[in-house]
Amino acid sequence: MTRHILILGNNLTGLVTAYRLLHYGFHISLVDTPDHAQPTGHLGTVQNTVGTTSSPPASPVSGSESIPLILHGFYHSTWTFLQELSFEWPPQTSQPVELEFAAEGEKPIALPKPLRLAWLPPLARLTFFKGLSWSDRWHVINFLEKKWEHNLLTNLHPDIENVEAWLISAQQSNHSRSYFWNPLCRYLLNCDLSQASLSSFTQVLSQYWFKQPSDAATFLAPPEALSKLKTTLREKLTNKGVRFYTSKASMRIHIDAEGIQAIERDEQPIKAQAYISTLTPHELLPLLPERALTRYAYFSHLSHIPEVYGLAIRFTLHDILIPPRLILTSNPFDWITSQPHSKPDAPTTVITCLTLRQSIAQEYGEEGLIHTAWDLIQKTFNLSPAYTQESCEPHMIRHIGPFFPCHQGSRTYRPLPQTPFSNFFLTGPWTTTNLPSSLESTIQSANACAEAVATAFYGTLD
């Protein structure tokens, strides 16, 4: 008999999980929840309001409102999946960029290109990075070499240690921590050095810059790439007989001692042999009965997983092509991207400034934030005075995300796919993976969940 799997969440994680489960011969259904937010990390899904929230915001707006999709060379699961899917990129394909850092009032400085320095040991490349003083470069290289030689890159309990204390022990100056390490940390882990988990930081840094030269490559894909990927997956799943439900009013999860008995959608129960939730913790917890939260620490831990939303200011420069760039900054924006669109009749460049700082809109106000972004863009890209703020059509994109910061201690709360109920599984970029929330962790989590479901039904897969 074909086993029926019901997936909660018609988002990218749910679509990838469904695609993976098809290989195991399951019958799959997906049901969306009302006003549900889609987990993204650096994926660029857009919502409607700004700030942190315990209640999910309204559903995403159109792909034209999205921000660029950032991909890295060490996203091995992602590249493998795209190749397997035979995914065709949108006309404006992914573009390679260097990772640049912009201190206040200074010209952005790029990290050394790994492919040019492939003959050097990874740590030696830091010697050529002018964004750090000679003293900071020497101290961090010496510090890291000693740690790696003795296999002591992190402390005994790295997840409860923060990155700032670790960098202070590496004798990094206040300037380097403020204008290099903190922007890098916010970019990779979505939080400041003083909050960030040391184990998460060293894990992603070792994959991003201290392994194969190609792993350190970074690419910008157009905003519509993610929507196109979802559309491609939906088409393939529909062709394979996967059924899609839309819940318009309400959703409830019915649980007894043996597990989930049904999902009630608009007062109509849907039953399956197993259930998978791709919802964020803040979306899932209100759907669970109180007894599940009080009895199992697995579920109560989900409330400790942090969740933040971003805000972006987008400018469109007409009749000009600026090379693709990714620039990490400090306050008030976390990073800036530029993407040229070389249409024969109307070339344009879209520049996007994004911030994950929670109180930024209240501090600056909408007009103040747009003006601050424009001043930063003028200085960074050395724009002609002919380009004015108004002529470049400033547009504010609210509630981008959610992002899941890797705070110290947060790894403790990231769950495995299998819940305490034998027929209930969780997946999403915030679950246990090797990386912070990102497109790569989304693919990894979907792969791990599908394998866990198959193992639960079929036993060992070896």
C-alpha positions as CSV (number, residue, x, y, z in Angstrom):
1,M,0.0,0.0,0.0
2,T,1.3,3.5,-0.9
3,R,1.8,5.5,2.2
4,H,0.4,9.0,2.3
5,I,2.6,11.9,3.6
6,L,1.0,15.3,4.4
7,I,3.3,18.3,4.4
8,L,2.3,21.5,6.2
9,G,3.7,24.4,4.2
10,N,3.7,25.0,0.5
11,N,7.0,26.8,0.7
12,L,10.5,26.0,-0.7
13,T,11.3,23.6,2.1
14,G,8.0,21.8,1.7
15,L,8.5,21.6,-2.1
16,V,12.0,20.2,-1.8
17,T,11.0,17.7,0.9
18,A,8.1,16.5,-1.3
19,Y,10.4,16.1,-4.3
20,R,12.8,14.0,-2.2
21,L,10.0,11.8,-0.8
22,L,8.7,10.9,-4.3
23,H,11.9,8.9,-4.7
24,Y,10.9,6.7,-1.9
25,G,7.5,5.9,-3.4
26,F,5.2,7.9,-1.1
27,H,2.0,9.6,-2.0
28,I,2.4,13.3,-1.1
29,S,0.0,16.1,-0.3
30,L,0.9,19.7,0.6
31,V,-1.3,22.1,2.5
32,D,-0.6,25.7,3.0
33,T,-1.6,27.6,6.1
34,P,-3.3,31.0,6.3
35,D,-1.0,34.0,6.3
36,H,2.0,31.8,6.7
37,A,5.5,33.1,6.3
38,Q,8.1,31.2,4.3
39,P,11.5,30.5,5.9
40,T,14.4,31.9,3.8
41,G,17.6,33.0,5.5
42,H,19.3,34.8,2.6
43,L,16.6,33.7,0.2
44,G,14.9,37.0,-0.1
45,T,11.2,36.2,0.4
46,V,9.3,39.3,1.3
47,Q,6.5,39.9,3.9
48,N,4.4,42.9,4.8
49,T,5.6,44.5,8.0
50,V,8.8,45.3,9.9
51,G,10.5,44.0,13.1
52,T,10.5,40.8,15.1
53,T,7.2,39.1,15.7
54,S,5.7,36.1,17.5
55,S,2.8,36.1,15.0
56,P,3.6,35.3,11.4
57,P,3.1,38.2,9.0
58,A,0.9,38.2,5.9
59,S,1.9,36.0,2.9
60,P,4.7,37.2,0.6
61,V,4.1,39.7,-2.1
62,S,5.2,39.2,-5.7
63,G,8.7,38.2,-6.8
64,S,9.2,41.7,-8.2
65,E,9.3,42.8,-4.6
66,S,12.1,40.4,-3.7
67,I,15.8,41.0,-3.0
68,P,18.8,39.3,-4.8
69,L,19.4,35.7,-4.0
70,I,22.9,35.1,-2.6
71,L,24.7,31.8,-3.3
72,H,28.1,30.5,-2.2
73,G,30.4,28.0,-3.7
74,F,30.2,25.8,-0.5
75,Y,26.5,25.3,-1.1
76,H,27.2,21.8,-2.3
77,S,23.7,20.4,-1.6
78,T,22.1,23.4,-3.4
79,W,24.2,23.1,-6.5
80,T,23.7,19.3,-6.6
81,F,19.9,19.7,-6.3
82,L,19.7,22.4,-9.0
83,Q,21.7,20.1,-11.3
84,E,19.5,17.2,-10.5
85,L,16.4,19.3,-11.1
86,S,17.9,20.5,-14.5
87,F,16.9,24.0,-13.2
88,E,17.3,26.7,-15.8
89,W,18.2,30.1,-14.4
90,P,16.2,33.2,-15.3
91,P,17.6,35.2,-18.2
92,Q,19.7,37.3,-15.8
93,T,21.8,34.5,-14.5
94,S,23.9,34.3,-11.4
95,Q,26.8,36.7,-11.4
96,P,30.1,36.2,-9.4
97,V,30.9,38.9,-6.9
98,E,33.7,39.6,-4.5
99,L,32.9,40.1,-0.8
100,E,33.7,43.7,0.0
101,F,33.8,45.6,3.3
102,A,33.1,49.3,3.7
103,A,34.2,51.1,6.8
104,E,32.5,54.5,7.5
105,G,33.7,57.1,5.1
106,E,36.2,54.7,3.4
107,K,36.3,53.0,0.0
108,P,35.1,49.3,0.1
109,I,37.9,46.8,0.2
110,A,37.5,43.3,-1.2
111,L,38.7,40.0,0.3
112,P,41.5,38.5,-1.8
113,K,40.2,36.4,-4.6
114,P,40.7,32.7,-3.7
115,L,41.2,31.6,-7.2
116,R,44.1,34.0,-7.7
117,L,45.7,32.9,-4.5
118,A,44.9,29.2,-4.8
119,W,48.5,28.3,-4.4
120,L,48.6,29.8,-0.9
121,P,47.3,28.2,2.3
122,P,43.9,29.6,3.1
123,L,45.0,31.5,6.2
124,A,47.8,33.2,4.3
125,R,45.3,34.9,2.1
126,L,44.4,37.1,5.0
127,T,47.9,38.6,4.7
128,F,46.8,40.4,1.6
129,F,43.5,41.8,3.0
130,K,44.0,45.5,3.5
131,G,40.7,45.8,5.4
132,L,42.7,44.7,8.5
133,S,45.7,46.4,9.9
134,W,49.0,44.6,9.8
135,S,48.8,44.0,13.5
136,D,45.3,42.5,13.3
137,R,46.3,40.3,10.3
138,W,49.3,39.0,12.1
139,H,47.5,38.3,15.4
140,V,44.5,36.5,13.8
141,I,46.7,34.4,11.5
142,N,49.0,33.4,14.4
143,F,46.0,32.7,16.6
144,L,44.2,30.5,14.1
145,E,47.3,28.6,13.1
146,K,47.9,27.6,16.7
147,K,44.3,26.6,17.1
148,W,44.3,24.5,14.0
149,E,47.6,22.8,14.8
150,H,46.3,21.6,18.1
151,N,42.7,21.0,16.8
152,L,41.4,23.7,19.2
153,L,39.6,26.0,16.8
154,T,36.9,26.5,19.3
155,N,36.6,26.1,23.1
156,L,35.2,23.1,25.0
157,H,31.7,24.5,24.8
158,P,31.8,26.7,21.7
159,D,28.0,27.1,21.3
160,I,27.7,29.0,24.6
161,E,30.7,31.2,23.8
162,N,30.3,34.3,21.7
163,V,32.4,35.4,18.8
164,E,33.4,38.7,20.3
165,A,35.2,37.1,23.3
166,W,37.0,34.8,20.9
167,L,38.2,37.7,18.7
168,I,39.4,39.6,21.7
169,S,41.5,36.6,22.7
170,A,42.9,36.8,19.1
171,Q,43.9,40.4,19.9
172,Q,41.6,41.9,17.2
173,S,41.3,45.7,17.6
174,N,38.0,47.6,18.1
175,H,38.3,48.9,14.6
176,S,38.6,45.5,13.0
177,R,35.8,44.0,15.1
178,S,33.5,46.9,14.2
179,Y,34.2,47.2,10.5
180,F,35.2,43.7,9.4
181,W,34.3,41.0,11.8
182,N,30.9,42.3,13.0
183,P,29.6,42.9,9.4
184,L,30.9,39.5,8.4
185,C,29.2,38.0,11.5
186,R,25.9,39.8,10.7
187,Y,26.1,38.6,7.1
188,L,26.8,35.0,8.0
189,L,24.9,34.6,11.3
190,N,22.4,37.5,11.2
191,C,23.5,38.9,14.6
192,D,26.3,40.8,16.3
193,L,29.5,39.4,17.5
194,S,28.4,39.8,21.2
195,Q,25.4,37.6,20.5
196,A,26.7,35.1,17.9
197,S,27.5,31.4,18.6
198,L,31.2,30.8,18.3
199,S,30.6,27.2,17.0
200,S,28.3,28.4,14.3
201,F,30.7,31.2,13.3
202,T,33.7,28.9,13.0
203,Q,31.7,26.2,11.2
204,V,30.4,28.5,8.5
205,L,33.7,30.4,8.2
206,S,35.7,27.2,7.8
207,Q,33.4,26.2,4.9
208,Y,33.2,29.6,3.4
209,W,36.8,30.6,3.3
210,F,39.2,28.0,4.7
211,K,38.5,25.0,2.4
212,Q,38.6,24.6,-1.4
213,P,39.2,27.9,-3.3
214,S,35.9,27.4,-5.2
215,D,34.0,27.2,-2.0
216,A,34.8,30.8,-1.3
217,A,33.1,32.0,-4.5
218,T,29.9,34.1,-4.1
219,F,27.2,34.7,-6.6
220,L,24.2,37.0,-6.9
221,A,21.1,35.6,-8.6
222,P,18.2,37.8,-9.7
223,P,15.2,38.1,-7.3
224,E,13.0,36.1,-9.6
225,A,15.3,33.0,-9.4
226,L,13.7,31.8,-6.2
227,S,10.2,32.2,-7.5
228,K,11.2,30.4,-10.7
229,L,12.7,27.5,-8.6
230,K,9.4,27.2,-6.7
231,T,7.4,27.3,-9.9
232,T,9.6,24.6,-11.4
233,L,9.2,22.3,-8.4
234,R,5.4,22.8,-8.3
235,E,5.1,21.8,-11.9
236,K,7.2,18.7,-11.5
237,L,5.3,17.7,-8.3
238,T,1.9,18.3,-10.0
239,N,3.0,16.1,-12.9
240,K,3.9,13.4,-10.4
241,G,0.4,13.5,-8.8
242,V,1.2,15.5,-5.8
243,R,-1.9,17.3,-4.5
244,F,-1.9,20.9,-3.2
245,Y,-4.4,22.2,-0.6
246,T,-5.0,25.8,0.4
247,S,-6.4,26.6,3.8
248,K,-8.4,29.8,3.8
249,A,-9.6,30.1,7.3
250,S,-8.1,27.9,10.0
251,M,-5.7,25.0,10.7
252,R,-5.5,22.7,13.7
253,I,-3.3,19.7,14.6
254,H,-5.1,16.8,16.4
255,I,-2.7,14.8,18.6
256,D,-3.2,11.9,20.9
257,A,-0.7,9.6,22.8
258,E,0.2,7.8,19.6
259,G,0.9,10.8,17.5
260,I,-1.0,13.1,15.0
261,Q,-4.4,11.8,14.1
262,A,-5.4,14.4,11.5
263,I,-4.8,17.9,10.3
264,E,-8.1,19.9,10.4
265,R,-8.2,22.3,7.5
266,D,-11.2,24.7,7.3
267,E,-13.0,22.3,9.7
268,Q,-12.3,19.4,7.4
269,P,-9.9,16.7,8.6
270,I,-7.1,15.4,6.4
271,K,-5.5,12.1,7.4
272,A,-2.2,10.6,6.5
273,Q,0.3,8.0,7.7
274,A,2.8,10.7,8.5
275,Y,2.9,14.5,8.8
276,I,5.7,16.9,8.1
277,S,5.8,20.5,9.2
278,T,7.9,23.0,7.3
279,L,6.4,26.0,9.3
280,T,8.6,28.2,11.4
281,P,8.6,27.7,15.2
282,H,6.4,30.8,15.6
283,E,3.9,29.4,13.1
284,L,3.9,25.8,14.4
285,L,3.6,26.3,18.1
286,P,0.1,27.9,18.1
287,L,-1.2,24.9,16.1
288,L,0.0,22.4,18.7
289,P,-2.1,21.4,21.7
290,E,-0.9,22.7,25.1
291,R,-0.2,19.2,26.4
292,A,2.3,18.6,23.7
293,L,4.3,21.7,24.7
294,T,4.3,21.0,28.4
295,R,5.1,17.3,28.1
296,Y,7.9,17.4,25.5
297,A,10.9,19.6,25.8
298,Y,11.4,19.0,22.1
299,F,8.5,21.3,21.3
300,S,9.0,23.8,24.1
301,H,12.5,24.4,22.9
302,L,11.2,25.7,19.6
303,S,10.0,28.9,21.4
304,H,13.7,29.7,22.1
305,I,14.7,29.8,18.4
306,P,15.1,33.5,17.5
307,E,13.5,35.0,14.5
308,V,14.0,38.4,12.9
309,Y,12.8,40.2,9.8
310,G,14.6,42.6,7.6
311,L,13.9,45.8,5.6
312,A,15.4,46.9,2.3
313,I,15.6,50.1,0.3
314,R,15.9,49.5,-3.5
315,F,17.0,52.1,-6.1
316,T,16.8,51.7,-9.9
317,L,19.5,53.5,-11.9
318,H,18.4,54.0,-15.5
319,D,20.8,54.0,-18.5
320,I,23.7,52.8,-16.4
321,L,25.4,49.5,-15.8
322,I,27.3,49.0,-12.6
323,P,29.1,45.7,-12.1
324,P,27.5,43.2,-9.7
325,R,28.8,43.8,-6.1
326,L,28.1,42.6,-2.6
327,I,29.3,45.1,0.1
328,L,29.1,44.5,3.8
329,T,28.6,47.6,5.9
330,S,28.0,48.5,9.5
331,N,25.3,50.8,10.8
332,P,22.5,51.1,9.7
333,F,22.6,48.6,6.8
334,D,24.1,45.2,6.8
335,W,24.9,44.7,3.2
336,I,24.4,46.4,-0.2
337,T,24.1,44.7,-3.6
338,S,24.2,46.0,-7.1
339,Q,22.8,44.0,-10.1
340,P,23.0,45.2,-13.7
341,H,20.2,44.4,-16.2
342,S,21.6,44.8,-19.6
343,K,18.4,45.1,-21.6
344,P,19.3,46.4,-25.2
345,D,16.6,49.1,-25.1
346,A,16.9,50.2,-21.4
347,P,19.9,49.1,-19.4
348,T,19.5,49.5,-15.6
349,T,21.2,48.8,-12.4
350,V,19.3,47.9,-9.2
351,I,21.0,48.7,-5.9
352,T,19.5,47.2,-2.7
353,C,20.4,48.2,0.9
354,L,19.3,45.6,3.5
355,T,19.2,45.8,7.3
356,L,18.2,43.2,9.9
357,R,18.4,45.8,12.7
358,Q,15.1,45.6,14.5
359,S,14.5,49.2,15.5
360,I,15.9,50.8,12.4
361,A,12.6,52.1,11.0
362,Q,11.6,53.7,14.3
363,E,15.1,55.3,14.7
364,Y,15.3,56.8,11.2
365,G,11.8,57.1,10.0
366,E,11.0,56.1,6.4
367,E,12.2,59.2,4.7
368,G,15.3,59.4,6.9
369,L,16.2,55.8,6.1
370,I,15.8,56.3,2.4
371,H,18.0,59.5,2.5
372,T,20.6,57.7,4.5
373,A,20.7,54.8,2.0
374,W,21.0,57.2,-0.9
375,D,23.9,59.1,0.7
376,L,25.7,55.8,1.3
377,I,25.1,54.7,-2.3
378,Q,26.4,58.0,-3.8
379,K,29.6,57.7,-1.8
380,T,30.1,53.9,-2.3
381,F,29.4,53.9,-6.1
382,N,30.7,57.4,-6.8
383,L,27.6,58.3,-8.7
384,S,27.3,61.4,-10.9
385,P,25.3,64.3,-9.5
386,A,22.9,63.8,-12.4
387,Y,21.5,60.9,-10.5
388,T,19.1,62.1,-7.8
389,Q,17.3,60.2,-5.1
390,E,13.9,60.8,-6.8
391,S,15.1,59.9,-10.3
392,C,16.3,56.5,-9.0
393,E,12.8,55.6,-7.8
394,P,13.5,54.6,-4.1
395,H,11.3,51.8,-2.9
396,M,11.1,50.3,0.5
397,I,10.6,46.5,0.8
398,R,9.3,45.6,4.3
399,H,9.4,42.5,6.3
400,I,11.9,40.3,4.5
401,G,12.5,37.0,6.0
402,P,12.3,35.4,8.4
403,F,16.0,35.2,9.3
404,F,17.1,32.9,12.2
405,P,20.1,34.4,14.1
406,C,22.7,32.0,15.4
407,H,22.8,33.3,19.0
408,Q,25.1,31.7,21.5
409,G,23.3,28.6,22.8
410,S,20.8,28.5,20.0
411,R,22.1,25.2,18.6
412,T,20.8,23.5,21.6
413,Y,17.3,24.3,20.5
414,R,17.5,23.4,16.8
415,P,15.6,20.1,16.5
416,L,16.2,16.9,14.7
417,P,13.6,15.9,12.0
418,Q,12.0,13.2,14.2
419,T,9.7,14.6,16.9
420,P,8.6,12.6,20.0
421,F,5.6,11.4,17.9
422,S,6.5,8.6,15.5
423,N,4.5,10.0,12.6
424,F,5.4,13.7,13.0
425,F,8.5,15.3,11.5
426,L,9.9,18.8,11.2
427,T,12.1,20.4,8.6
428,G,13.3,23.9,7.8
429,P,16.5,25.9,7.7
430,W,16.3,26.5,11.4
431,T,16.4,22.7,12.2
432,T,19.7,20.8,12.9
433,T,22.0,21.3,9.9
434,N,25.7,22.1,9.5
435,L,25.0,25.7,8.7
436,P,23.0,28.8,9.7
437,S,19.7,29.5,8.1
438,S,20.2,29.8,4.3
439,L,19.3,28.2,1.0
440,E,21.9,25.5,1.6
441,S,20.5,24.7,5.1
442,T,17.0,24.6,3.5
443,I,18.1,21.9,1.1
444,Q,20.0,20.0,3.7
445,S,17.1,20.0,6.1
446,A,14.7,18.7,3.4
447,N,17.1,16.0,2.5
448,A,17.5,14.9,6.1
449,C,13.8,15.0,6.8
450,A,13.0,12.9,3.7
451,E,15.6,10.3,4.8
452,A,14.2,10.3,8.4
453,V,10.7,9.6,7.1
454,A,11.8,6.9,4.8
455,T,13.9,5.3,7.6
456,A,10.8,5.4,9.9
457,F,8.7,3.4,7.4
458,Y,11.3,1.2,5.7
459,G,14.0,0.8,8.4
460,T,17.6,1.3,7.5
461,L,18.3,2.7,4.0
462,D,21.7,1.1,3.7
